[in-house]
Amino acid sequence: YDLLSVFGREGVSIALSRISTEKGAAIDTFYVADRATRGKIVDAARIKELQRKLQVAAVDDRLAGRVGL
């Protein structure tokens, strides 16, 4: 839920998702696109910010509200 909320707030659509487990660990893969253009997200600064917000949401959802997610 936390990761998908970040995508939603940041204007990112999920084109395809793959969810699997390997040796007891969940492996989620999301193929995403810019919601407005429906194209690949290519802006390096935007990608970096998305990565930061997703990392925070994945590690500690209690921090999400404090770091502007």
C-alpha positions in Angstrom: 0.0 0.0 0.0 2.7 2.5 0.9 4.7 2.1 -2.3 1.5 2.3 -4.4 0.5 5.4 -2.6 3.8 7.0 -3.6 3.2 6.1 -7.2 -0.3 7.6 -7.1 0.8 10.9 -5.4 3.7 11.3 -7.9 1.6 10.9 -11.0 3.0 7.4 -11.9 0.9 4.7 -13.5 1.7 1.0 -13.1 1.6 -0.6 -16.5 2.5 -4.1 -15.3 3.4 -5.7 -11.9 5.0 -9.0 -11.1 4.9 -10.4 -7.6 6.8 -13.5 -6.7 8.8 -15.1 -3.9 12.3 -16.5 -3.9 13.7 -18.3 -1.0 11.1 -16.8 1.3 11.6 -13.2 0.1 9.0 -11.2 -1.8 10.2 -9.8 -5.1 7.9 -7.1 -6.5 8.6 -5.6 -9.9 6.7 -2.7 -11.2 6.8 -1.4 -14.8 5.7 2.2 -14.6 5.0 5.2 -16.8 4.2 8.9 -16.4 0.5 9.2 -15.9 0.2 12.4 -17.9 2.3 11.4 -21.0 1.9 7.6 -20.6 5.5 7.4 -21.5 8.8 6.4 -19.9 10.0 8.5 -17.0 13.3 9.8 -18.3 14.0 12.9 -16.1 17.0 11.9 -13.9 15.9 14.2 -11.0 12.4 12.9 -11.0 13.7 9.3 -11.0 16.0 10.0 -8.1 13.2 11.6 -6.1 10.9 8.7 -6.8 13.6 6.3 -5.6 14.1 8.3 -2.4 10.4 8.4 -1.6 9.9 4.7 -2.4 12.9 3.8 -0.2 11.5 5.7 2.7 8.0 4.2 2.3 9.5 0.7 2.0 11.8 1.0 5.0 9.6 2.8 7.6 6.1 3.9 6.8 6.0 5.9 10.0 8.6 8.3 8.4 6.5 8.9 5.3 4.6 11.9 6.6 7.7 13.5 7.9 9.7 13.5 4.7 7.1 14.9 2.4 5.7 11.7 1.0 
